[in-house]
Protein backbone atom coordinates (compact mmCIF):
# COMPACT_ATOMS: atom_id res chain seq x y z
CA UNK A 1 0.00 0.00 0.00
CA UNK A 2 2.85 2.40 0.83
CA UNK A 3 4.48 1.70 -2.54
CA UNK A 4 1.25 2.69 -4.28
CA UNK A 5 1.19 6.05 -2.49
CA UNK A 6 4.81 6.80 -3.44
CA UNK A 7 4.13 5.75 -7.02
CA UNK A 8 1.04 7.97 -7.18
CA UNK A 9 2.96 10.91 -5.71
CA UNK A 10 5.80 10.51 -8.23
CA UNK A 11 3.30 10.25 -11.10
CA UNK A 12 1.54 13.42 -9.92
CA UNK A 13 4.84 15.27 -9.44
CA UNK A 14 6.04 14.26 -12.91
CA UNK A 15 2.74 15.37 -14.43
CA UNK A 16 2.91 18.79 -12.80
CA UNK A 17 6.56 19.22 -13.76
CA UNK A 18 5.94 18.14 -17.37
CA UNK A 19 2.94 20.46 -17.66
CA UNK A 20 4.91 23.44 -16.36
CA UNK A 21 7.85 22.65 -18.62
CA UNK A 22 5.64 22.35 -21.71
CA UNK A 23 3.91 25.64 -20.89
CA UNK A 24 7.07 27.53 -19.96
CA UNK A 25 10.21 25.81 -21.34
CA UNK A 26 12.48 28.45 -19.81
CA UNK A 27 11.39 27.65 -16.26
CA UNK A 28 14.64 25.75 -15.62
CA UNK A 29 16.96 28.62 -16.62
CA UNK A 30 18.31 30.72 -13.74
CA UNK A 31 18.33 34.02 -15.69
CA UNK A 32 14.60 33.65 -16.34
CA UNK A 33 13.96 33.34 -12.59
CA UNK A 34 15.97 36.54 -12.06
CA UNK A 35 13.71 38.21 -14.64
CA UNK A 36 10.64 36.88 -12.82
CA UNK A 37 11.86 38.20 -9.44
CA UNK A 38 12.84 41.55 -10.97
CA UNK A 39 9.37 42.08 -12.46
CA UNK A 40 7.73 41.12 -9.16
CA UNK A 41 9.92 43.58 -7.23
CA UNK A 42 9.37 46.37 -9.75
CA UNK A 43 5.61 45.84 -9.75
CA UNK A 44 5.61 46.27 -5.98
CA UNK A 45 7.23 49.67 -6.57
CA UNK A 46 4.76 50.44 -9.41
CA UNK A 47 7.47 50.24 -12.09
CA UNK A 48 6.47 47.94 -14.96
CA UNK A 49 9.10 46.70 -17.40
CA UNK A 50 8.58 47.03 -21.13
CA UNK A 51 9.06 43.28 -21.57
CA UNK A 52 6.20 42.51 -19.17
CA UNK A 53 4.02 45.18 -20.72
CA UNK A 54 4.45 43.75 -24.23
CA UNK A 55 3.53 40.25 -23.03
CA UNK A 56 0.13 41.38 -21.72
CA UNK A 57 -2.71 40.48 -24.04
CA UNK A 58 -5.17 43.20 -25.04
CA UNK A 59 -7.98 41.10 -23.56
CA UNK A 60 -6.28 41.29 -20.16
CA UNK A 61 -6.04 45.08 -20.43
CA UNK A 62 -9.68 45.43 -21.44
CA UNK A 63 -10.97 43.25 -18.59
CA UNK A 64 -8.90 44.82 -15.81
CA UNK A 65 -11.54 43.93 -13.22
CA UNK A 66 -10.35 40.31 -13.28
CA UNK A 67 -7.03 40.88 -11.55
CA UNK A 68 -6.67 37.74 -9.47
CA UNK A 69 -3.30 36.36 -8.41
CA UNK A 70 -3.32 33.51 -10.96
CA UNK A 71 -3.67 35.83 -13.93
CA UNK A 72 -0.93 38.12 -12.64
CA UNK A 73 1.47 35.20 -12.20
CA UNK A 74 0.57 33.90 -15.67
CA UNK A 75 1.40 37.23 -17.31
CA UNK A 76 4.74 37.57 -15.53
CA UNK A 77 5.66 33.93 -16.20
CA UNK A 78 4.79 34.31 -19.88
CA UNK A 79 7.09 37.32 -20.06
CA UNK A 80 10.07 35.53 -18.51
CA UNK A 81 9.77 31.81 -19.14
CA UNK A 82 8.76 31.61 -22.81
C-alpha positions in Angstrom: 0.0 0.0 0.0 2.8 2.4 0.8 4.5 1.7 -2.5 1.2 2.7 -4.3 1.2 6.1 -2.5 4.8 6.8 -3.4 4.1 5.7 -7.0 1.0 8.0 -7.2 3.0 10.9 -5.7 5.8 10.5 -8.2 3.3 10.3 -11.1 1.5 13.4 -9.9 4.8 15.3 -9.4 6.0 14.3 -12.9 2.7 15.4 -14.4 2.9 18.8 -12.8 6.6 19.2 -13.8 5.9 18.1 -17.4 2.9 20.5 -17.7 4.9 23.4 -16.4 7.8 22.7 -18.6 5.6 22.3 -21.7 3.9 25.6 -20.9 7.1 27.5 -20.0 10.2 25.8 -21.3 12.5 28.5 -19.8 11.4 27.7 -16.3 14.6 25.8 -15.6 17.0 28.6 -16.6 18.3 30.7 -13.7 18.3 34.0 -15.7 14.6 33.7 -16.3 14.0 33.3 -12.6 16.0 36.5 -12.1 13.7 38.2 -14.6 10.6 36.9 -12.8 11.9 38.2 -9.4 12.8 41.6 -11.0 9.4 42.1 -12.5 7.7 41.1 -9.2 9.9 43.6 -7.2 9.4 46.4 -9.8 5.6 45.8 -9.7 5.6 46.3 -6.0 7.2 49.7 -6.6 4.8 50.4 -9.4 7.5 50.2 -12.1 6.5 47.9 -15.0 9.1 46.7 -17.4 8.6 47.0 -21.1 9.1 43.3 -21.6 6.2 42.5 -19.2 4.0 45.2 -20.7 4.5 43.7 -24.2 3.5 40.3 -23.0 0.1 41.4 -21.7 -2.7 40.5 -24.0 -5.2 43.2 -25.0 -8.0 41.1 -23.6 -6.3 41.3 -20.2 -6.0 45.1 -20.4 -9.7 45.4 -21.4 -11.0 43.3 -18.6 -8.9 44.8 -15.8 -11.5 43.9 -13.2 -10.4 40.3 -13.3 -7.0 40.9 -11.6 -6.7 37.7 -9.5 -3.3 36.4 -8.4 -3.3 33.5 -11.0 -3.7 35.8 -13.9 -0.9 38.1 -12.6 1.5 35.2 -12.2 0.6 33.9 -15.7 1.4 37.2 -17.3 4.7 37.6 -15.5 5.7 33.9 -16.2 4.8 34.3 -19.9 7.1 37.3 -20.1 10.1 35.5 -18.5 9.8 31.8 -19.1 8.8 31.6 -22.8 
